[in-house]
Amino acid sequence: MSLRPEKVIQKVEQYYREYPGCSGRSAHSISEKTSKELEEARRKTASFIDASPEELMFTSGTTEAINTVAQGLEFDRVFVTDRAHNSNRAVFQELGKEIVNMEGLDVELLKSELGEGDLLSILHVSNLDGKVFDIKKACRIADEQGAYSMIDAAQSIPHRPFSVKEVGADFVAFSGHKMLGPSGTGGLYASENVQDDLSPLKYGGGAISDATVHDNDRKKFPEGFEPGLQNLAGFTGLGAAVEYLEKIGMEKVQRHEKELTERLLEGLEDLEVDVYCEGTGIVSISMDSMSHGELAHFLDRRDIKVRSGQHCVHPWFKNKDVDGTVRASLHLYNSCEDIDRFVEEVKKASIL
Ligand SMILES: Cc1ncc(COP(=O)(O)O)c(C=O)c1O
């Protein structure tokens, strides 16, 4: 989870103070303002990932986005990588789907095995070591072989430029709370040519245009997939977060995180720690002298907040026989001083 800029917090507050209405329902001016703000947030968020507003459904995060596809699409098998987040695995297990586990992104396996009616559901950037997967190539293979493709972009959209058009995926899932947006926000991009293949996860008011006692006319994607009163304050806040990131520029965000990562890796070089980092922005470590939990507490007492454990990628840790790691997750607000302090405190812990 990222920190939130003042502008995002103000935007959320503005909803409650200035236009606390329902969108798309009432005719009064407050509700009209809410509808307009929601529409604007959808337009901004869609444009941020190079999509059209008609291709972007708001969700509570990546988990809901993946669940929507996993439960609303007909497919035979699902192909996932060994670094899949639990949110990109558990739902397939619960549904009893046939899961094909790949060690990394196995292009040869995809070429020979992935077929019509299958779903490729892979992550772009790993949340445990920052490893980046060639999703463009993978989506091209899926497309050529008649399979659906879904990208878990929870860890990439907040940290680098991202274009759904360039990637060529059918579905893309992401979370707002990792990209300076409010908790409980996110999105699912669904390309126009697969929207009719998808059924909603939930049904209800706001998502239908008419109903009788027997039947109802459901709206199309995305509104038809967003029944019930939505997280309006959150989604308008997400629009503000996107605006904030766009003003800075995602190339700049990515460059900044790369510089910080290099500095961090250099600082850790001579320490008695195991380092797991295959990209930028995410550096996981473990050490013999302290468990990941103890190290996280040690750092917390020094005002450094890190995630510890298996980072919702339990199978990967089991495979590698690693108990867990402490993860430094960097974003645009981190500085060189933060990195140096982190290294200094890890050094102290490693020689205790
Ligand atoms: C790669 C990845 N996928 C999925 C998720 C789940 O996201 P959320 O909890 O926002 O639904 C996360 C969050 O930690 C993640 O890092």
The ligand as a MOL file (V3000), in Angstrom:
LIG
                    3D

  0  0  0     0  0            999 V3000
M  V30 BEGIN CTAB
M  V30 COUNTS 16 16 0 0 0
M  V30 BEGIN ATOM
M  V30 1 C 0.8500 -8.6600 -7.4710 0
M  V30 2 C -0.3980 -8.4960 -6.6490 0
M  V30 3 N -1.5560 -9.0290 -7.0800 0
M  V30 4 C -2.7000 -8.8900 -6.3920 0
M  V30 5 C -2.7410 -8.2110 -5.2070 0
M  V30 6 C -4.0390 -8.0690 -4.4590 0
M  V30 7 O -4.4510 -6.7390 -4.5050 0
M  V30 8 P -5.6680 -6.1870 -3.6170 0
M  V30 9 O -5.4170 -6.6600 -2.2200 0
M  V30 10 O -5.5740 -4.7220 -3.7480 0
M  V30 11 O -6.9070 -6.7360 -4.2000 0
M  V30 12 C -1.5700 -7.6420 -4.7110 0
M  V30 13 C -1.5690 -6.9450 -3.4110 0
M  V30 14 O -0.7530 -7.0920 -2.5730 0
M  V30 15 C -0.3690 -7.7750 -5.4570 0
M  V30 16 O 0.7910 -7.2580 -5.0200 0
M  V30 END ATOM
M  V30 BEGIN BOND
M  V30 1 1 1 2
M  V30 2 1 2 3
M  V30 3 2 2 15
M  V30 4 2 3 4
M  V30 5 1 4 5
M  V30 6 1 5 6
M  V30 7 2 5 12
M  V30 8 1 6 7
M  V30 9 1 7 8
M  V30 10 2 8 9
M  V30 11 1 8 10
M  V30 12 1 8 11
M  V30 13 1 12 13
M  V30 14 1 12 15
M  V30 15 2 13 14
M  V30 16 1 15 16
M  V30 END BOND
M  V30 END CTAB
M  END
